[in-house]
Amino acid sequence: MSDGKLNCYQTEGKPFIVVGFVPGVMWSGSPSWAGEEPQKEQSVNAMQTQWHLRNKDFFQGMGEAREHFFRAASRVALDKNSIIFFEGDPGGACYYVASGIVRIFTLTGSGKEPIFFLRRRGEFFGLSEVLDDVPRKANAQTMTPAVLYRMESAVFRVFLAENTEASYRVISLLGGRIRYLGDRISLLMTCGVMERLIKLLVSIVYDSLPDAQAWERPVTLPVRLSQEQIASMTGSTQPTVSECLRLLQNEGLIAVSRKKIEILNPLALLARVEHTAS
């Protein structure tokens, strides 16, 4: 559960981001900034609190398994806004994101498109359907130009049988995503829209904050999101998100122009969560 401060939720001792993205499973290793001499205590504290948001490649530390997968999978290069599959399609393959961003979403009767997840470089999607051989439960579409690797169900089962560590990681990954959904429900019940929005914005730019200095420099979200899309990712409405963005802009924390959002000072924005929760 959240402690009301700067850290995200934790489940069974492991931190998980609870808005917008499902992180990769936390393999062994230290943050890239470990051992650096801190210049500003607040920046380093923020990094220590949030470093688990950094996107992890599923194949990190598994060179042979990576080569095996790439040999057996089909490479697919897609333009922005390309549909990968529709809800109800056969779930006969899984996908690995080599580059780009993919949104997993559904369509409502009113025409809205709530986003469940964003999948980024190093992440898998379509795993539950390929393992259970059931129809797709959502749609998948690229939000940027993307390169994916597609592996058919039968081939993927052989791959897992021949790569034990990859099998363990798939199990751990799916377990983490189940915990994520539980944590997301808790977040919706206990945190306000402003806090959920700030955590979402920080999670999106986290890979662009490699050191303490970066936490105090402007950074632009690497993907354009409409206010409707942000609302769907934070369990809110477009008018409420619009008002929150306006407040953050008036406070000098972000700059908004059309669908482009720039965080002027990530550290100050993250501190706003503590102010909001208090």
N, C-alpha and C positions, 0 to 999 in steps of 0.2 A: 504494500500500500504506500501511498505518497506520504511523505513526512511534512508536506506543506512548504518545503524549502526549494532549493534549486534542482535537486535530483529528481529524475523520473521514477516511476514505480519500480519496485523490486519484487520478484517472485522467487521463493526458495533460494534467497541469497544472491540471485543474479538479476542485474538491472535490465529492464526492457523499455524501449521507447513505446509509448502507448498511444500516439497519434500519428497517423499518416503512413508510417513505414513499419514493416516488420524487419528487424535487423537479422543479419546472418547469425548463426550460432557462434557463441563466443569461444573460439579455439584458444589454446594456450598462447601466451605472448604478452608483451607489454605495449602500452601506447607508444606511438612514434616519438612523442616528446619526452619520454622518460629519461631522466638524467640531465635534462637541460637546466641551466641556471635560471631561476625565475627572475623576471624583471619587475613584474608587478604581481603582488600576492593574489589579488582578486582574479586576474586572468588565469593564473595557474590553478587556483581553486576551481574555477569554472571548468577548466580542461579536465581536472581530476574527477570532477563530478559527472561530466558529460562524455568522457572519452569513449564509453561503450556505444555511443551512437555511430561511431565511425563504421562505414560499410565494410563488411568482411567478405572476401571472396570464398565461396563454398570450397574451392579446391586449394585453399591456402595450405602449403606444406604437403600437398599430395601430387607431386610432379608426375609420377607414373599414371595415376588415376586420371589426371587432367589430359595427358596425352592419349590415353585409351579412349576417354570420352570424345575428344575432338576428332579422333580417327573414325569413330563409329557413328557420330552424329552428322547431321546435314546442316551446312552453314546457310543462313537465310539473311539477306540484307534487305531492310525495309525502309521506306520513306516515312516521314512524319505522318501521323494519323492513319497508318495502315491497320486494318483489322486483322488480328492474328486468329482469333476464333470467336464465335458467338455462343451465348448461353444456349444450352441444349445440343450443341455439336458433340459428336463422339469424342471422348477423352482418350484418344489413342496415342498421345505423345506428350512429352514434357519439354520444357524450354529452359535454356541457360542464357542469361543476358551477358553478351560479351561487351556491348557498348550500348548507350542510349537509356531511355526510360520508358517503361511500359506501365500503363494503368490497368488495373483490374476493377471492373465496375459492372453495375447492373442498370437496367432501364425500368423506370416506374411507369405506371399507367398515365401519369400526368406529363410524361416526357422528360422528367429529370434523370440525371445520370450520376447517382451516388458512387463515389470512388471508395472501394474497400482498401486497396493497397496500391502502392507504387513500387514496381520492381526495378532495381537499378543494376549496374554492372556487378557481376559476380554472384547474382542471385538466380535461383530457380523459381519457376512458376509452372502450374499445371501438374504438380506432383500427386495431389490426392486423387485426381481423376485417373491418372495413368496407372497408379498402383491398384485402384479399386475397379478400373475398367467401367466407369460410369460416365454419363453425359456431363458436359461442362455446367458448372453452377453459376458462372458469370461470363462476362465478355472481357476480351483482352485487346488493347489497342496501343500502338506506339504513340508517345507524346513528343518524341524527337526522332530523327533518323536513328536507326538501331541495327545492330548485328546480333542475331540470335543463333543458337545451335539447337536444333530440333532432334529429339531421339524418340523413336517409336517404342511402344510399350514392351514388346518382346525383347528388343535390343537392350532396353534399359534394365530389364530384369536380369539379363545375362551380365550386364555391366556391374550391377550391384552384387551378384553372386560371386564375381571374380575380384571385387574390390571391397573387402570387409569394412575398412575404415569409412569408405563412402556410404556404405549401408548404415553404419552407426550415425553418421552425420545427417542422413536423411531422416532417420528416426528422431534425432535430437531437434532437427529443424522443424519438423511437423509438430513435435511436442511444444516447442517454443512458440509456434504460431497459435496453438490452442491456448497457451497461457496468455499470449498477447490479447486474444479476444476477450478473455475474462478480465484482464486488466483494463481494457478499453471500456468495458461496461462500468467498471468501478470509477474510472476517470469521468465518464459522462455523468455519473451520479454524484460525484464529490467535488468536481472542479468547475469553475465558471468558464464561459466562452473565451474570455481574454487569456486566461492561463492556457487553455487548450490551443488557442491560436498561436501564442508565442512559442510553445513547445514544438508545434508543427513547423513554424518558420525556422527555428534553430536546427531542427532535425534535418531539414532540407539542405541547409548550407554547411552542415557540420564538416563534411569532407573538404570544404574550402577553408577550414580554420586549423591549420597544422601546428601553429605555435602561439605563444602568448601574445605576440604583437598582432597577429591576425584577428584576435578577438576584439581589438579596438580600432580596426579599420573597416571601411565600408565594404560590403559584399552583396552581390546581386544573386537572387534565387536563380539556379541554373535551368529552371523550367518555368514556363509561363502558366499560371493557373488563374482561372476566372474566379470571381468571388463566389459563384455558385459551386464550383469545384472545391474551394476552400471550405465552404459551408458544409458540404457533404463529408469532408474529411475531419471536421471538428464537431459533427453532430449539431449543427446550428442552422441558421437561415441566412440568406444573402443580405437582408437589411442589417441584421445584427453584426455580421462580419464586416460589412461596409462601415458601420459605426465604430467598431473596434479598430479597424485600419485607420480611420480618420483620427481617432484619439491618439494612436501611436505616432501618426505623422505630425500631429500638432505638438506632441511632446518631443519631437526631434529625434525619434528612435528609428523611423523608417521613412522612405520616400517612395511614393506610389505614382506610377505613370502608366495609364492603360492597364495592361496585364503584367507589367514589369514591377517587381518589388525589390527595393534595395534596403538592406539593413545597414544603417549608418554606424552603429556600434553594437555588435552582437553581445558584448559583455553587459552593457547597460540594458539592452533588451531582456536578457536573461534575468538581470536583477529585478526587472519589473514584475517577474513572476512572484518573487518573494514579497514584493510590495502588495501585489494583488491578493496573495494567499493570506497575508497577515490581517 
